[in-house]
Amino acid sequence: MKVIIIGGTGTISEPVVRRLVASGHEVLIFNRGKRAEPPEGARFITGDRRDPRFAQTMRAHAPYDCVVDMICFTPDDARTDVEVFTGLAPQLVFTSTVDVYRKDCLTKYLDLPAMETTEFAPRAGFAYALNKVACEQVFREATGASRQAELAVTTIRPALTYREGSVPFHPLWGGSSQLDRIVKGKPIILHGDGTSLWTALHAEDAAVAYENAIGNEAAYGKGYTISSDDWMSWEYYWRVVAHVLGNDDPRFVHIPTDVLVRLAPELANWLPVHFQFHAIFDTSAARRDLGFDPQIRWEEGAARCVRWIREHGGFDSSDDHPEYDRIVEAWEGCIARMHEAMGGTDAS
């Protein structure tokens, strides 16, 4: 099959490209050429999807058996997909996100794990998720759920996905300085009490669902959630990373989400709209239709990520982030003052 991937060098899309090439598909990659080189065997087309010449470029290489859009982030992007690819391909695979689902319990009881039927209701202000909801709406209105639609859309909603080359995700700090903190025995901030449930899906497992969605008429007009089935607390998530780093007794500092937002509003801006909630999902539909069956558990995946970072320059220095320690000191000073105000008694 002839497949064009809009994106193609990202965390999920690069393993997708590798799988498709290995399976003998003709694979074209379209992006701005600012990231890694595409895997061997794929053809590369340089361009910007928001350039007025995008449609002309896509027509020049058509027709396609499938379009996989990894970087459709706004409803305008979705409308462009419909306008450009209708008549050029029978199927478009759209990458949405599990963030479209309601995760909080503020307005009603929430059933867990979240399923494809779970209400679409991201928190107000969560622009990334709200835009993905709008994209899905554009596709539904333009193509419907009919398998006979001129352009059938298959939607895949990944949860947190990682692979070698990325860093174990921390809701506050990017980069690998968090790993350096663990190695040096410095305190690690966890939002809340560290017990909200989380998942981490290796991109190689995610790529299986994408490959099996392509040309799969059973998936036309449908949406699928993909995530790891290993549900773990944030504290366990980081205990695994600490163990890989050789520290089996990491020091965690639990700080309420609303306090972190006040102490570090720029760093913590995703906490109240996303990370403070459980993020666990039912994947039975993807297992049934897409052969999705994740094999790489977090214990293995974390070790692979850490090994890759050590082999490619090592960790960022945590000493370059004194603001981290200022937050810890401010919180622990507050606790000490509360303890003193209570007469120094042990509240336990």
C-alpha positions as CSV (number, residue, x, y, z in Angstrom):
1,M,0.0,0.0,0.0
2,K,1.1,3.6,-0.6
3,V,0.9,5.5,2.7
4,I,1.8,9.2,3.3
5,I,2.5,10.2,6.8
6,I,2.1,13.9,7.8
7,G,4.8,14.1,10.5
8,G,6.7,10.9,10.4
9,T,9.7,11.6,12.7
10,G,8.0,12.0,16.1
11,T,7.8,9.8,19.1
12,I,4.9,7.6,17.7
13,S,5.3,8.2,14.0
14,E,8.9,7.2,13.6
15,P,8.2,3.6,14.8
16,V,5.1,3.6,12.7
17,V,7.2,4.4,9.6
18,R,9.7,1.7,10.5
19,R,7.0,-0.9,10.8
20,L,5.4,0.1,7.5
21,V,8.7,0.0,5.6
22,A,9.6,-3.4,7.1
23,S,6.2,-4.7,6.0
24,G,6.8,-3.7,2.4
25,H,4.6,-0.6,2.2
26,E,5.5,2.4,0.0
27,V,5.9,5.1,2.7
28,L,6.1,8.9,2.1
29,I,6.9,11.3,4.9
30,F,5.8,15.0,4.8
31,N,7.2,17.4,7.3
32,R,9.4,20.5,7.6
33,G,12.6,18.5,7.8
34,K,13.6,20.0,11.1
35,R,13.9,16.8,13.2
36,A,15.6,13.4,12.7
37,E,16.1,11.9,9.4
38,P,13.3,9.5,8.3
39,P,14.0,5.8,8.6
40,E,15.7,4.1,5.7
41,G,13.3,3.0,3.0
42,A,10.9,5.9,3.3
43,R,10.6,8.8,0.8
44,F,10.9,12.3,2.3
45,I,8.9,15.3,1.1
46,T,9.8,18.7,2.7
47,G,7.1,21.2,3.4
48,D,4.7,22.9,5.9
49,R,1.1,21.8,6.1
50,R,0.1,25.4,6.6
51,D,1.8,26.5,3.4
52,P,-0.7,27.5,0.7
53,R,1.1,25.0,-1.6
54,F,0.3,22.1,0.7
55,A,-2.7,20.9,-1.5
56,Q,-0.6,21.2,-4.6
57,T,2.2,19.1,-3.1
58,M,-0.2,16.4,-1.9
59,R,-1.8,16.1,-5.3
60,A,1.6,15.9,-7.0
61,H,2.3,12.6,-5.1
62,A,-1.2,11.2,-5.1
63,P,-3.1,8.9,-5.1
64,Y,-2.6,7.2,-1.7
65,D,-4.1,4.2,-0.1
66,C,-4.0,5.9,3.3
67,V,-3.0,9.2,4.9
68,V,-1.8,9.1,8.5
69,D,-1.9,12.6,10.1
70,M,0.2,12.8,13.2
71,I,0.3,16.6,13.5
72,C,-3.3,17.7,13.1
73,F,-3.8,19.9,16.1
74,T,-6.5,22.4,15.2
75,P,-9.9,22.3,13.5
76,D,-8.4,24.3,10.7
77,D,-5.9,21.5,10.2
78,A,-8.8,19.0,10.1
79,R,-10.7,21.0,7.6
80,T,-7.6,21.1,5.4
81,D,-7.3,17.4,5.6
82,V,-10.9,16.9,4.4
83,E,-10.5,19.4,1.6
84,V,-7.2,18.1,0.4
85,F,-7.4,14.3,0.8
86,T,-11.0,13.7,-0.3
87,G,-10.6,12.0,-3.6
88,L,-6.9,11.4,-3.1
89,A,-7.2,8.6,-0.6
90,P,-10.0,6.3,0.7
91,Q,-8.8,6.5,4.4
92,L,-7.3,9.0,6.8
93,V,-5.9,7.9,10.2
94,F,-6.1,10.8,12.6
95,T,-4.1,11.0,15.8
96,S,-6.2,12.4,18.6
97,T,-5.6,11.9,22.3
98,V,-7.1,10.4,25.4
99,D,-7.2,13.9,26.7
100,V,-10.5,14.4,24.9
101,Y,-12.2,12.3,27.6
102,R,-13.6,13.6,30.9
103,K,-11.2,12.6,33.7
104,D,-12.5,14.6,36.7
105,C,-15.5,13.8,38.9
106,L,-16.6,17.3,39.5
107,T,-20.0,17.2,37.8
108,K,-21.0,13.5,38.0
109,Y,-19.8,10.1,39.0
110,L,-17.1,8.9,36.5
111,D,-16.8,5.3,35.4
112,L,-13.2,4.0,35.1
113,P,-11.5,2.9,33.0
114,A,-12.5,5.5,30.4
115,M,-13.9,4.0,27.2
116,E,-14.6,5.2,23.6
117,T,-18.1,6.0,24.9
118,T,-16.8,8.2,27.8
119,E,-18.0,11.8,27.5
120,F,-15.8,14.2,25.7
121,A,-15.2,17.0,28.2
122,P,-11.7,18.3,28.8
123,R,-11.3,20.9,31.5
124,A,-11.8,24.5,30.6
125,G,-8.5,26.1,29.5
126,F,-7.0,22.8,28.3
127,A,-6.4,24.1,24.7
128,Y,-4.6,21.1,23.4
129,A,-7.4,18.7,24.3
130,L,-10.2,21.1,23.4
131,N,-8.7,21.5,19.9
132,K,-8.5,17.7,19.5
133,V,-12.2,17.5,20.4
134,A,-12.9,20.1,17.7
135,C,-10.8,18.2,15.2
136,E,-12.8,15.0,15.8
137,Q,-16.0,17.0,15.4
138,V,-14.8,18.3,12.0
139,F,-14.1,14.8,10.8
140,R,-17.4,13.5,12.0
141,E,-19.4,16.2,10.3
142,A,-17.5,15.9,7.1
143,T,-17.3,12.1,6.7
144,G,-19.7,10.6,9.2
145,A,-19.3,7.1,10.4
146,S,-20.2,5.5,7.0
147,R,-17.7,2.9,5.7
148,Q,-18.9,4.1,2.2
149,A,-17.7,7.7,2.8
150,E,-15.4,9.0,0.1
151,L,-12.9,9.7,2.8
152,A,-13.2,7.3,5.8
153,V,-11.5,8.5,9.0
154,T,-10.1,6.2,11.6
155,T,-9.2,8.0,14.9
156,I,-6.6,6.8,17.3
157,R,-6.4,8.3,20.7
158,P,-3.0,7.5,22.4
159,A,-2.3,7.9,26.1
160,L,1.1,9.0,27.2
161,T,3.5,7.4,24.7
162,Y,7.3,7.3,25.0
163,R,10.4,5.5,23.6
164,E,14.1,5.7,23.6
165,G,15.2,9.2,22.8
166,S,12.6,10.6,25.2
167,V,12.7,11.1,28.9
168,P,10.5,9.5,31.6
169,F,7.7,12.1,31.7
170,H,7.5,14.5,34.7
171,P,4.5,16.9,34.8
172,L,6.6,19.8,36.0
173,W,10.1,19.7,34.4
174,G,11.1,18.7,30.9
175,G,14.5,17.3,30.1
176,S,16.5,14.7,32.1
177,S,17.4,16.8,35.1
178,Q,14.8,14.9,37.2
179,L,17.0,11.8,36.6
180,D,20.1,13.7,37.8
181,R,18.2,14.6,41.0
182,I,17.4,11.0,41.7
183,V,21.1,9.9,41.1
184,K,22.2,12.7,43.5
185,G,19.6,11.8,46.1
186,K,17.8,15.1,45.9
187,P,14.1,15.3,46.8
188,I,11.6,14.6,44.0
189,I,8.3,16.5,43.8
190,L,5.1,14.5,43.3
191,H,1.8,16.3,42.8
192,G,-0.8,15.4,45.3
193,D,-0.1,12.3,47.3
194,G,1.3,10.4,44.4
195,T,-1.5,7.9,44.2
196,S,-3.4,9.0,41.1
197,L,-3.2,6.3,38.5
198,W,-1.2,6.6,35.3
199,T,-0.1,4.6,32.3
200,A,2.9,4.7,30.0
201,L,2.8,3.1,26.5
202,H,5.9,2.3,24.5
203,A,5.8,3.7,21.0
204,E,6.7,0.3,19.5
205,D,3.4,-1.0,20.9
206,A,1.5,2.0,19.7
207,A,2.8,1.5,16.2
208,V,1.1,-1.9,16.0
209,A,-2.3,-0.3,16.2
210,Y,-1.5,2.2,13.5
211,E,-0.2,-0.4,11.1
212,N,-3.2,-2.6,11.6
213,A,-5.6,0.4,11.2
214,I,-4.3,1.2,7.7
215,G,-6.5,-0.3,5.0
216,N,-8.7,-2.0,7.7
217,E,-12.3,-1.4,6.6
218,A,-13.5,-2.6,10.0
219,A,-11.8,0.6,11.5
220,Y,-13.4,3.0,9.0
221,G,-15.4,5.7,10.8
222,K,-14.3,4.5,14.2
223,G,-12.2,5.8,17.1
224,Y,-9.9,3.7,19.3
225,T,-8.1,4.3,22.6
226,I,-4.6,2.9,23.0
227,S,-2.7,2.9,26.2
228,S,-0.7,0.5,28.4
229,D,-2.8,-1.8,30.5
230,D,-0.4,-1.4,33.4
231,W,-2.1,1.0,35.8
232,M,0.4,2.4,38.3
233,S,0.5,5.3,40.7
234,W,2.8,8.3,39.9
235,E,4.9,7.3,42.9
236,Y,5.4,3.7,41.6
237,Y,6.2,5.2,38.1
238,W,9.1,7.2,39.7
239,R,10.1,4.4,42.0
240,V,10.7,2.2,38.9
241,V,12.9,5.0,37.4
242,A,14.8,5.4,40.6
243,H,15.4,1.7,40.8
244,V,16.8,1.7,37.3
245,L,19.1,4.6,38.3
246,G,20.3,2.6,41.4
247,N,18.4,4.5,44.0
248,D,15.9,2.3,45.8
249,D,15.1,4.8,48.4
250,P,14.2,8.1,46.6
251,R,12.9,11.0,48.7
252,F,9.5,12.1,47.5
253,V,8.0,15.4,48.5
254,H,4.2,15.4,48.0
255,I,2.7,18.8,47.3
256,P,-1.0,19.5,46.6
257,T,-1.7,20.4,43.0
258,D,-3.3,23.7,43.8
259,V,-0.2,24.7,45.9
260,L,2.1,23.8,43.0
261,V,0.1,25.9,40.6
262,R,0.5,28.9,43.0
263,L,4.2,28.2,43.6
264,A,5.1,27.6,40.0
265,P,2.3,28.6,37.7
266,E,4.3,28.3,34.4
267,L,5.7,24.9,35.2
268,A,2.4,23.5,36.7
269,N,-0.1,24.8,34.1
270,W,-1.0,21.3,32.9
271,L,-1.5,19.9,36.4
272,P,-5.0,21.1,37.2
273,V,-6.4,20.3,33.7
274,H,-4.8,16.9,33.3
275,F,-2.2,15.2,35.5
276,Q,-4.0,15.3,38.9
277,F,-6.6,12.9,37.6
278,H,-6.6,9.2,37.0
279,A,-5.6,8.4,33.4
280,I,-6.6,4.7,32.8
281,F,-8.4,3.4,29.8
282,D,-10.2,0.5,28.3
283,T,-8.4,-0.8,25.1
284,S,-10.7,-3.7,24.2
285,A,-11.9,-2.1,20.9
286,A,-8.3,-1.6,19.7
287,R,-7.4,-5.2,20.7
288,R,-10.4,-6.5,18.8
289,D,-10.1,-4.5,15.6
290,L,-6.4,-3.4,15.5
291,G,-4.6,-6.4,17.0
292,F,-3.3,-4.0,19.8
293,D,-1.5,-6.0,22.5
294,P,1.2,-4.0,24.3
295,Q,4.2,-6.0,25.3
296,I,6.7,-3.6,26.8
297,R,6.0,-3.0,30.4
298,W,7.2,0.2,32.2
299,E,10.0,-1.6,34.0
300,E,11.6,-2.5,30.7
301,G,10.7,0.7,28.9
302,A,12.1,2.9,31.7
303,A,15.4,0.9,31.7
304,R,15.6,1.3,27.9
305,C,15.1,5.1,28.1
306,V,17.7,5.6,30.8
307,R,20.2,3.4,29.0
308,W,19.6,5.5,25.8
309,I,20.1,8.8,27.6
310,R,23.3,7.6,29.3
311,E,24.6,6.5,25.9
312,H,23.8,9.8,24.3
313,G,25.3,12.5,26.4
314,G,24.0,11.7,29.9
315,F,21.6,13.6,32.1
316,D,21.0,17.4,32.3
317,S,22.4,18.8,35.5
318,S,19.8,19.4,38.2
319,D,22.0,22.1,39.6
320,D,20.9,24.3,36.7
321,H,17.4,24.4,38.2
322,P,17.6,26.1,41.6
323,E,13.9,27.0,41.3
324,Y,13.1,23.3,42.0
325,D,14.8,23.4,45.3
326,R,13.2,26.7,46.2
327,I,9.7,25.1,45.7
328,V,10.7,22.2,48.0
329,E,12.1,24.6,50.6
330,A,9.0,26.8,50.5
331,W,6.7,23.8,51.0
332,E,8.7,22.2,53.8
333,G,9.0,25.5,55.5
334,C,5.2,25.9,55.4
335,I,4.8,22.4,56.9
336,A,7.3,23.3,59.6
337,R,5.4,26.5,60.5
338,M,2.1,24.6,60.6
339,H,3.6,22.0,62.9
340,E,4.9,24.7,65.2
341,A,1.5,26.4,65.2
342,M,-0.1,23.1,66.3
343,G,2.2,23.1,69.3
344,G,4.8,20.8,67.7
345,T,2.6,17.8,68.3
346,D,2.6,14.7,66.0
347,A,-0.6,14.9,64.0
348,S,-0.5,11.2,63.3
